[in-house]
Amino acid sequence: MTVPPTILLGHGGGGQLMDQLLDEVVRPHIANEILGEGLDSGFVDLRSEVPDLGSRLALTIDGYVVTPWKFPGGDIGRIAISGTVNDLAVCGAKPLGIALGLILAEGFDTSALKEIMASIAATANEAGVKVITGDTKVVGRGQADGIYITTAGVGVCPSDYKVASTADTGDVLIINGHIADHGMAVMLTREMPHLKTPIKSDVAPLNGLIQHVLESGATVRFMRDATRAGLSGLAADLAHRYARRVVLEEKAIPVRRETRHAAEMLGLDVLDVANEGKVVMVVARDDADRVLKLMREHPLGEHAAIIGHLAEQQDGICELRTTSGGSRIVQKPYGEQLPRIC
Amino acid sequence: MKQDVAQLRNRLRAAAAQVPHGLSFMEVCGTHTVAGFRTGLHAMLPANVKLLSGPGCPVCVTAQGDIDLMVDVALEAKVTFFTYGDMLKVPGTRGNLELARSRGAKIKVLYSTLDAVKYAQANPAEQVVLGAVGFETTTPATAVAILEAQKLDLANFSVLASHKVLLPALRALLDGGEVQVNGFLCPGHASIILGSNAFRPLVRDYGMPCVVAGFEADQMLAGMARLTEMVADALPELDNVYPQVVKPEGNRVAQAIIAKVFEPAPAKWRALGEIAGSGLRVRDAYAQFDAVRRFGLVAGDAPEPAGCRCGEVITGRCTPADCGLFGRKCTPLAPVGPCMVSSEGSCAAWFKYGRGSDNATTRRSAKEMVA
């Protein structure tokens, strides 16, 4: 007996059908010794995983509902692992284990699920993290859109990294590459499926890149991945957090030409568009060049750039110095990114 | 070709210095509004030069009664309603399309009008309604959709159109006499269809300098420099600083398609009221594709929301910050007036790009804030 080509409601019932789905479709790709124990929790051996074990445990959780589930450069599985790994990594935590929750709609393609599981496994492998526990549910056709994934991640912080509560005038903002690729790739795939575009999502686990920088001992005060609210959301939050003026230099922000054009076509501001593989680091000015160099050494940081700095004013505003020599305020985007009429 | 911004600023400054009074120019295009803020243009203007936003954002000028009609149709059981993304949040008297969607209305965001036609063809059991707004930039696309639906003999496709025509509205503004502007920065996009010559009557009949400009900072600066020079020289003219795209006669094919499907009609504009000849009605030959006639719709008389000054904002009589609701009761998260709804709307652009983010910054211009 093999799993039918579409998911049945019974696949979520906890019975033999479910075992079959888990054994044939869900578990094979992500198999490891912890998951293999088949217990209701996954265990991590802290001492063997983290030699410089600090005293703090980091826990994070995120839900993934992207449609379509596959798009140029990635899929929902790759995002589900990368997003959670990145949320740990930007807090300076080393990801140790992932809990994977799948919600499938009755009728979802089994072959698609296999592809997603393979992608989850490949991404986890790339990030050096294991899926150590999980849960699968099936809801009736029409009650959910294909597949939803929730991942929780647990990590530990090496004793010496802490997010700084203050920052200094002159601290710089460094990003590891081009912005807005993810949001535009997904939007174009969803809304204009017939359009051929070279734009690919940047979705990637950033823990390797981040570790590479942190290991150098450079003074990194704060890190965050610029996801749904784009670079503008991140920069506006940063200004608010430190009650300082954050100045971004438009000219310095890496944006691929095709991505900029696509955003312009739809009337979107590239600063507002989502990323899934971009981290912004706030770095002490003296360490800026060093961090930039370290980032560029990593494959995910080839196009890293210094994109702004913290200015003296204590007004909590993010200012963009535009390419054409003007200046404006950057605010967090409001909600759904909607294309403009003309 | 990219022009040197510093040079253009100098040119604008030099021309403005010859004018002993303040200068207010009006752009009549939502994309100009957004581009002006996005590029930080306002911070680059000389102290005596202002750029006001006119009635050029199609979402902003759509009357509340028209929004109500769209919401009503979208909520009809068999209807799938296609419309432009920024129409979703525009408040009517009984909520907006976003709210209707959460209540079960089938609403799809439009990227191409032909997608709606294809959808109708593929889903014969549904009634597909295209909620179409906009000026000459979007009207041809609506007309093409109707022609295509006719060719395919679709019985389940119709258009709820509140398209508008730009020139009668600008004339009405000037005839009203309440609007004090020194010239128009004419819209690059609409002019691709209309042709730059369309603005000639404003120069001839009102002595109003008119310059067609594109949407980059340098193009807008070039346009403003030209306008200022015309005022300084007291020689109002029509000029086109976007000639690589905009031709004097415009796009004749698109004009013909509009004329084939639509005929001039009076239209209600938010805040401006009814203006003769400023709207477009589906011609009788295509009546079956007119949602108003197909569904027997009657637009109600919707009062403007109390305290909302969108009408004055889009006629250049006040700035968003002059409105008592701006940034308080009216924000992009909870818009009262349509100018706050569309990202093209002047209130939304003021708010987003730095003229009203929170208490500390409300009512301070970008210029002050980044000086």
Interface residues (C-beta under 8 A of the other chain):
Chain A: E191 M192 G267 D269 D315 G316 I317 E319 L320 R321 T322 T323 S324 G325 G326 S327 R328 I329 Q331 Y334 G335 L338 P339 R340 I341 C342
Chain B: V5 A6 R9 G30 T31 V34 F37 R38 T39 G40 L41 H42 A43 M44 P58 V59 Y84 G85 D86 M87 L88 K89 V109 Y111 V133 G134 F135 T137 T138 H189 E216 A217 D218 P332 L333 S342 S343 E344 F351 K352 Y353 G354 R355 S357 A360 T361 A366 M369 V370
